[in-house]
Amino acid sequence: MSLHLRYRFSKAQHQGSSAVSFTDAEILIEAGRKGTTAQLTSPTRREPVDLVKASESTFTSVMAGLPSGFEKDLTVETGIITEELSFAGKAVRRKKRAYTLASCHGVVIILKESLGAKASSPWTKRVPQDETIKTLPLVLGPSAALAVTVHMLEFSGSQRDLRGNGKAILDISELDHSPYPPQSFVGLRLHGKYSRLADWKKSAPSLVTVKPLLVRYELWSRPFAAFFHDGLRHWAISCDTQVPWPSPALILDTLTPLDCCPGKVEWEATYSVRGEDGVMAGGCGPLHVQFEARQLLGSIYGATGELMPACVDDPIADKQFGLATPLVSDVLAHQILSNCQ
Amino acid sequence: MIAYFERSRSRFIVSHGNGLSGGANESYECEAERGRIRDEDGRSYSLGGAPPRKWNCRMPPPVLEEELPPLRRDLQNLCRSCDGGIQLHYSALVSHRITTGLGLEQPRRSFSAWAVTGWLCPPSHANAFPIGWSGRGEGASWIKNRATLELDLLNSSLERAEALQSDSVPAVLSPYAAAVILHEAIGHRAEAGRSSRNATGLVVASECISVVDDPLAQDGPASYEFDDENIRSLGPTTVVLEGKLVGQLHSPKTATLAGTLPTPNARAASCWDVPIPRMSNLICVPGTVPEEEMLERLWKGLYIHRLANGINNGRVIHADIILAERIQSGKRTGRFVTAGRIRDEINLLRRAVELGNNPEFNSNAMCGRENQLLFNVGVRSPSIRLSELAVVA
């Protein structure tokens, strides 16, 4: 007796000035005595009209408020995922999820389990790179906090005993699924309900252990786990101390390491500036900064706000999603800046 | 309209051991039939399933030739042979592809590639050392024959290796190590589209270095007559001539932007990915000097056996030194060093003094760019002697 999972995904994506793109496919996963196989096949084709409309609607609402120069970086994706799990030929669970993802300049603007969610631009204007940003206190935006954490975990070992500045304690915990619905796989969260079925118990572990690979079809044509940073783990990063926003503040929105080793390395950052009035301005051009991941996380003295979706876009290992709060550090920008035009 | 179709089959085996109980493994197989259609307006549709029959481009199911049970057994044996911890991920991909569209030929392209990745932790070390081997075809013969030798070299040498100190030293790069540096310092700079600047004319290496890119190089990890945009290979593309960058590797899109002709270098990880300019097989013209003579002329310095995790960030070349050996009085000393990195300027090959007569293809042909990781990006290089190499602890 074998376990089958039918995983269908349809998505529409608007990206900057490029035309819309669609994806529509189905994966059939079978776990039986002979092993586990997955097959990418054709679903019943239909024009994803709803998805296109929903994606256009979110795209338009965010675009309306974006400062000029940011338009080409805006990406909006809407999708529907349907999972159907059957055991011994009998359907045991069916679940359908819709989602909307909007991101710009590396910032996840919205990631919500609904179609065509309304969202607005986080920035109202642009801010030039000049001397004034050097004196600002530093805040790690959710995606930057995730990038620093992933780097630290990859090279400096465990997140245990990671203390922020003073009494603040960072909490880095692993999520059991990605916040980005196409990367998570909910069909098998059935252990409680079906754990009495002996045959189910035999088949389920093989699917559970391999689930990220089986639904992430983009990994099928590449060497599996070729890098330590394989994008298959998802982290939630928060801090036990809530503090107000420093005002004004330099927010590092994204951080991309330009080296892959422990210790102090150079990073390329996108950034925003939060003014005294709370207005956000998007930064022009990349910043180059230098710091050691563990040391920077050690300078955190609190979080401001709730957990928000975060994404690290690694040029080799693909997108890795997680959750993080903006983290406020006691470092001033000039202490880590290696360039500022 | 242009359409890209693919039918592929991949196999994954995860195997691990810890010296005492080694060799447990799991395996998975994934089969994909899919296509991507780009219409005149630039809209792109990625679809699962076979192409419509009337398009006349259906492909036979790809077959993984090597049998699973012996492969699993050989991976288990490899894990059991290590005294320390080890984890190996075996991946194999066999794929048929067709690109069809206005005025283009529709040759069916087939390829197969394999990779073994993972880590090794010798008993005396707290650190894990990365393992990465890959190439054309399927990997059974490498796993059975060469992998044991590679692991023996690493296990026996790392056991007594000292930590490297930061320094600037004369060095000889083994063919495998030289391949990593050539790939980063020359190959990536030759790929169009990485920066808006046309880099041709730049002196990127010393005059003893000339390099071509050849998708049809004998025994190369890459092997194709047509690239993923149906551009046919008409022979090697000269990339570096006597140290000067004279040619770039193009896709039709980047060639149009640069006002030149495309080269057969548009490659995509799958038909759902956009083909971008990538190296195929980078071939460095060898020198005439035996490696032993190069070491004699080096007199004192480092012989770099193995590098990993090469990165070119546009300004600096980085690579992990997995294994190097001290050279004294022109001889190998058996004093191994590890746990260091090369961190040198992007033009470090300008310090190349001479090349060996011992060219070999790299044992690790994996390369990632723009979220597309390929198994089969080859480099054939001889040993290279450098007057100076910056290494950091």
Interface residues (C-beta under 8 A of the other chain):
Chain A: S18 A19 V20 S21 F22 T23 D24 A25 E26 I27 G35 T36 T37 A38 Q39 L40 T41 S42 P43 R45 S206 T209 V210 L213 L214 Y217 E218 W220 S221 R222 P223 F224 A225 A226 F227 F228 L258 D259 C260 C261 E266 D313 D314 P315 I316 A317 D318 K319
Chain B: S8 S10 F12 V14 E26 S27 Y28 E29 C30 E31 A32 E33 R34 D41 G42 R43 S44 Y45 S46 L47 G48 G49 A50 H89 S91 L93 S95 A115 T117 G118 W119 P130 G132 S134 A269 S270 W272 D273 N309 I311 N313 V316 H318 D320 R341 R343 M366 G368 R369 E370 N371 Q372 L373 L374 F375
